[in-house]
Amino acid sequence: MSQFKTPSQPVWDPLIRIGHWTLVIAFFTAYLSGDDLFNIHKWAGYVVAAYVLIRIVWGLVGPKHARFSNFVRGPGAVFGYLRALMTGKVKDYTGHNPAGGAMVVALLFSLLITTSSGLALYAVEDNAGPLAGIVTEQTFAPLASAFGEEEEEEEHGGRKEESGSEDLLEDVHKAFVYITLALIGLHLAGVVASSLAHKENLARAMVTGRKRVHDPDGDA
């Protein structure tokens, strides 16, 4: 157990750590609230969108281990790490390992599409939110038509039927919510597998910000 505690070094800065757990809470709040508690869903979605944008900027200008240039690797490195993980002979990394880095990018992309489509849907349906007046039904009309969605809106029994743009945006929003959930499942499995392989509690490191000091020759 001593390998989990000492010696250690600071790796994850406060923005990464606080943002990570804030993102977890906000995403699942938005997911569980849904349309039934729309105001909660909306504001939780705003928090997710804000952190995703901040994290992208931080990945360009933040400290060493927060930068994409420090942990984004090509497919060869990612699959090489996964093969090594299966054998238990993995190289130590101070920051994200190649698979973890790929997961960060995949999650950020999925969350970006999830929140963008949600904001666009809010603008099209209610002409509200930060994209109101910028995004309209006409913005997505060609794309909706390409996917066979009818753009006409009609009144049926006093209720307005959704337009093709609304249907398209809602489908995209829901699809990427479930893609994000699938990625989260893979992420949790990866954290457990890597923690065992590296003999280091990676979840706790995201709380304390500190990770075990590695051999400089094996560090990245």
SEZA-715402 format. One record per residue (C-alpha): z, x, y. Coordinates in steps of 0.5 Angstrom, whole numbers. Layout:
! residues N
<node><up>Z</up><east>X</east><north>Y</north></node>
...
***
This chain:
! residues 220
<node><up>0</up><east>0</east><north>0</north></node>
<node><up>1</up><east>6</east><north>5</north></node>
<node><up>-7</up><east>7</east><north>5</north></node>
<node><up>-7</up><east>0</east><north>9</north></node>
<node><up>-2</up><east>2</east><north>14</north></node>
<node><up>-2</up><east>9</east><north>16</north></node>
<node><up>-5</up><east>13</east><north>19</north></node>
<node><up>-9</up><east>9</east><north>23</north></node>
<node><up>-14</up><east>9</east><north>30</north></node>
<node><up>-16</up><east>3</east><north>35</north></node>
<node><up>-23</up><east>1</east><north>33</north></node>
<node><up>-23</up><east>-7</east><north>35</north></node>
<node><up>-22</up><east>-8</east><north>43</north></node>
<node><up>-19</up><east>-14</east><north>45</north></node>
<node><up>-25</up><east>-18</east><north>47</north></node>
<node><up>-28</up><east>-17</east><north>40</north></node>
<node><up>-21</up><east>-19</east><north>37</north></node>
<node><up>-19</up><east>-25</east><north>41</north></node>
<node><up>-26</up><east>-27</east><north>42</north></node>
<node><up>-27</up><east>-27</east><north>34</north></node>
<node><up>-21</up><east>-32</east><north>33</north></node>
<node><up>-23</up><east>-36</east><north>39</north></node>
<node><up>-30</up><east>-37</east><north>36</north></node>
<node><up>-27</up><east>-39</east><north>29</north></node>
<node><up>-22</up><east>-44</east><north>32</north></node>
<node><up>-28</up><east>-47</east><north>37</north></node>
<node><up>-33</up><east>-47</east><north>32</north></node>
<node><up>-29</up><east>-51</east><north>27</north></node>
<node><up>-26</up><east>-56</east><north>32</north></node>
<node><up>-33</up><east>-57</east><north>34</north></node>
<node><up>-35</up><east>-58</east><north>27</north></node>
<node><up>-29</up><east>-63</east><north>25</north></node>
<node><up>-29</up><east>-67</east><north>32</north></node>
<node><up>-37</up><east>-69</east><north>31</north></node>
<node><up>-39</up><east>-75</east><north>35</north></node>
<node><up>-33</up><east>-79</east><north>34</north></node>
<node><up>-29</up><east>-74</east><north>39</north></node>
<node><up>-35</up><east>-72</east><north>43</north></node>
<node><up>-31</up><east>-69</east><north>49</north></node>
<node><up>-27</up><east>-65</east><north>44</north></node>
<node><up>-34</up><east>-63</east><north>41</north></node>
<node><up>-37</up><east>-62</east><north>47</north></node>
<node><up>-32</up><east>-57</east><north>50</north></node>
<node><up>-31</up><east>-53</east><north>44</north></node>
<node><up>-39</up><east>-52</east><north>43</north></node>
<node><up>-38</up><east>-50</east><north>50</north></node>
<node><up>-33</up><east>-44</east><north>48</north></node>
<node><up>-38</up><east>-42</east><north>42</north></node>
<node><up>-44</up><east>-42</east><north>47</north></node>
<node><up>-40</up><east>-38</east><north>52</north></node>
<node><up>-37</up><east>-33</east><north>47</north></node>
<node><up>-44</up><east>-32</east><north>44</north></node>
<node><up>-47</up><east>-30</east><north>50</north></node>
<node><up>-41</up><east>-25</east><north>52</north></node>
<node><up>-41</up><east>-22</east><north>45</north></node>
<node><up>-49</up><east>-21</east><north>46</north></node>
<node><up>-48</up><east>-17</east><north>53</north></node>
<node><up>-42</up><east>-14</east><north>50</north></node>
<node><up>-46</up><east>-11</east><north>44</north></node>
<node><up>-50</up><east>-8</east><north>49</north></node>
<node><up>-45</up><east>-5</east><north>54</north></node>
<node><up>-38</up><east>-5</east><north>51</north></node>
<node><up>-34</up><east>0</east><north>47</north></node>
<node><up>-37</up><east>4</east><north>42</north></node>
<node><up>-35</up><east>0</east><north>36</north></node>
<node><up>-37</up><east>-6</east><north>39</north></node>
<node><up>-44</up><east>-4</east><north>41</north></node>
<node><up>-50</up><east>-6</east><north>36</north></node>
<node><up>-53</up><east>1</east><north>36</north></node>
<node><up>-47</up><east>3</east><north>33</north></node>
<node><up>-47</up><east>-2</east><north>27</north></node>
<node><up>-54</up><east>-5</east><north>26</north></node>
<node><up>-58</up><east>-2</east><north>21</north></node>
<node><up>-65</up><east>-3</east><north>17</north></node>
<node><up>-65</up><east>-7</east><north>11</north></node>
<node><up>-65</up><east>-1</east><north>6</north></node>
<node><up>-58</up><east>1</east><north>9</north></node>
<node><up>-56</up><east>-6</east><north>8</north></node>
<node><up>-58</up><east>-7</east><north>1</north></node>
<node><up>-56</up><east>0</east><north>-1</north></node>
<node><up>-49</up><east>-1</east><north>2</north></node>
<node><up>-49</up><east>-8</east><north>-3</north></node>
<node><up>-51</up><east>-4</east><north>-9</north></node>
<node><up>-46</up><east>1</east><north>-8</north></node>
<node><up>-41</up><east>-4</east><north>-7</north></node>
<node><up>-42</up><east>-7</east><north>-14</north></node>
<node><up>-41</up><east>0</east><north>-17</north></node>
<node><up>-34</up><east>1</east><north>-12</north></node>
<node><up>-37</up><east>8</east><north>-9</north></node>
<node><up>-38</up><east>6</east><north>-2</north></node>
<node><up>-38</up><east>10</east><north>4</north></node>
<node><up>-33</up><east>9</east><north>9</north></node>
<node><up>-34</up><east>6</east><north>16</north></node>
<node><up>-30</up><east>6</east><north>22</north></node>
<node><up>-33</up><east>0</east><north>25</north></node>
<node><up>-38</up><east>-5</east><north>21</north></node>
<node><up>-41</up><east>-3</east><north>15</north></node>
<node><up>-48</up><east>-4</east><north>14</north></node>
<node><up>-48</up><east>-11</east><north>11</north></node>
<node><up>-42</up><east>-13</east><north>16</north></node>
<node><up>-47</up><east>-11</east><north>22</north></node>
<node><up>-52</up><east>-15</east><north>19</north></node>
<node><up>-48</up><east>-21</east><north>18</north></node>
<node><up>-45</up><east>-20</east><north>25</north></node>
<node><up>-53</up><east>-21</east><north>28</north></node>
<node><up>-54</up><east>-27</east><north>23</north></node>
<node><up>-48</up><east>-31</east><north>25</north></node>
<node><up>-49</up><east>-29</east><north>33</north></node>
<node><up>-57</up><east>-32</east><north>32</north></node>
<node><up>-55</up><east>-38</east><north>28</north></node>
<node><up>-49</up><east>-40</east><north>33</north></node>
<node><up>-54</up><east>-39</east><north>39</north></node>
<node><up>-59</up><east>-43</east><north>36</north></node>
<node><up>-54</up><east>-48</east><north>34</north></node>
<node><up>-51</up><east>-48</east><north>41</north></node>
<node><up>-58</up><east>-48</east><north>44</north></node>
<node><up>-60</up><east>-54</east><north>40</north></node>
<node><up>-54</up><east>-58</east><north>42</north></node>
<node><up>-54</up><east>-57</east><north>49</north></node>
<node><up>-61</up><east>-59</east><north>49</north></node>
<node><up>-60</up><east>-65</east><north>45</north></node>
<node><up>-54</up><east>-67</east><north>50</north></node>
<node><up>-59</up><east>-66</east><north>56</north></node>
<node><up>-65</up><east>-70</east><north>53</north></node>
<node><up>-60</up><east>-76</east><north>51</north></node>
<node><up>-56</up><east>-76</east><north>57</north></node>
<node><up>-59</up><east>-72</east><north>62</north></node>
<node><up>-52</up><east>-68</east><north>62</north></node>
<node><up>-49</up><east>-61</east><north>61</north></node>
<node><up>-52</up><east>-55</east><north>64</north></node>
<node><up>-59</up><east>-56</east><north>61</north></node>
<node><up>-60</up><east>-63</east><north>65</north></node>
<node><up>-66</up><east>-63</east><north>69</north></node>
<node><up>-68</up><east>-57</east><north>66</north></node>
<node><up>-70</up><east>-59</east><north>59</north></node>
<node><up>-73</up><east>-66</east><north>58</north></node>
<node><up>-76</up><east>-70</east><north>52</north></node>
<node><up>-83</up><east>-67</east><north>55</north></node>
<node><up>-80</up><east>-60</east><north>54</north></node>
<node><up>-80</up><east>-61</east><north>46</north></node>
<node><up>-86</up><east>-67</east><north>46</north></node>
<node><up>-91</up><east>-62</east><north>43</north></node>
<node><up>-86</up><east>-59</east><north>38</north></node>
<node><up>-84</up><east>-66</east><north>36</north></node>
<node><up>-91</up><east>-68</east><north>35</north></node>
<node><up>-93</up><east>-62</east><north>31</north></node>
<node><up>-87</up><east>-64</east><north>26</north></node>
<node><up>-89</up><east>-71</east><north>26</north></node>
<node><up>-84</up><east>-74</east><north>30</north></node>
<node><up>-86</up><east>-80</east><north>34</north></node>
<node><up>-84</up><east>-79</east><north>42</north></node>
<node><up>-84</up><east>-86</east><north>44</north></node>
<node><up>-78</up><east>-90</east><north>45</north></node>
<node><up>-77</up><east>-97</east><north>44</north></node>
<node><up>-71</up><east>-102</east><north>45</north></node>
<node><up>-69</up><east>-105</east><north>39</north></node>
<node><up>-64</up><east>-111</east><north>40</north></node>
<node><up>-61</up><east>-108</east><north>46</north></node>
<node><up>-61</up><east>-101</east><north>43</north></node>
<node><up>-65</up><east>-95</east><north>45</north></node>
<node><up>-69</up><east>-92</east><north>39</north></node>
<node><up>-68</up><east>-84</east><north>39</north></node>
<node><up>-75</up><east>-80</east><north>41</north></node>
<node><up>-78</up><east>-75</east><north>37</north></node>
<node><up>-75</up><east>-70</east><north>41</north></node>
<node><up>-68</up><east>-72</east><north>40</north></node>
<node><up>-69</up><east>-73</east><north>33</north></node>
<node><up>-72</up><east>-66</east><north>32</north></node>
<node><up>-66</up><east>-63</east><north>36</north></node>
<node><up>-61</up><east>-66</east><north>32</north></node>
<node><up>-65</up><east>-64</east><north>26</north></node>
<node><up>-65</up><east>-57</east><north>28</north></node>
<node><up>-57</up><east>-57</east><north>31</north></node>
<node><up>-55</up><east>-60</east><north>24</north></node>
<node><up>-59</up><east>-55</east><north>20</north></node>
<node><up>-56</up><east>-49</east><north>24</north></node>
<node><up>-49</up><east>-52</east><north>23</north></node>
<node><up>-50</up><east>-52</east><north>16</north></node>
<node><up>-53</up><east>-45</east><north>16</north></node>
<node><up>-47</up><east>-42</east><north>20</north></node>
<node><up>-42</up><east>-45</east><north>15</north></node>
<node><up>-46</up><east>-42</east><north>9</north></node>
<node><up>-46</up><east>-35</east><north>13</north></node>
<node><up>-39</up><east>-36</east><north>14</north></node>
<node><up>-38</up><east>-37</east><north>7</north></node>
<node><up>-42</up><east>-30</east><north>5</north></node>
<node><up>-38</up><east>-27</east><north>11</north></node>
<node><up>-31</up><east>-29</east><north>8</north></node>
<node><up>-33</up><east>-26</east><north>1</north></node>
<node><up>-36</up><east>-20</east><north>4</north></node>
<node><up>-29</up><east>-19</east><north>8</north></node>
<node><up>-25</up><east>-19</east><north>1</north></node>
<node><up>-30</up><east>-15</east><north>-3</north></node>
<node><up>-30</up><east>-10</east><north>2</north></node>
<node><up>-23</up><east>-10</east><north>3</north></node>
<node><up>-22</up><east>-8</east><north>-4</north></node>
<node><up>-27</up><east>-3</east><north>-4</north></node>
<node><up>-25</up><east>1</east><north>2</north></node>
<node><up>-17</up><east>-1</east><north>0</north></node>
<node><up>-16</up><east>-3</east><north>7</north></node>
<node><up>-15</up><east>-10</east><north>10</north></node>
<node><up>-20</up><east>-12</east><north>14</north></node>
<node><up>-18</up><east>-19</east><north>16</north></node>
<node><up>-11</up><east>-15</east><north>19</north></node>
<node><up>-15</up><east>-10</east><north>22</north></node>
<node><up>-19</up><east>-16</east><north>26</north></node>
<node><up>-12</up><east>-18</east><north>29</north></node>
<node><up>-9</up><east>-11</east><north>30</north></node>
<node><up>-15</up><east>-8</east><north>32</north></node>
<node><up>-13</up><east>-2</east><north>28</north></node>
<node><up>-17</up><east>1</east><north>22</north></node>
<node><up>-15</up><east>7</east><north>17</north></node>
<node><up>-17</up><east>14</east><north>19</north></node>
<node><up>-23</up><east>16</east><north>15</north></node>
<node><up>-25</up><east>23</east><north>13</north></node>
<node><up>-30</up><east>25</east><north>18</north></node>
<node><up>-35</up><east>27</east><north>13</north></node>
<node><up>-35</up><east>20</east><north>11</north></node>
<node><up>-34</up><east>16</east><north>17</north></node>
<node><up>-39</up><east>12</east><north>21</north></node>
***
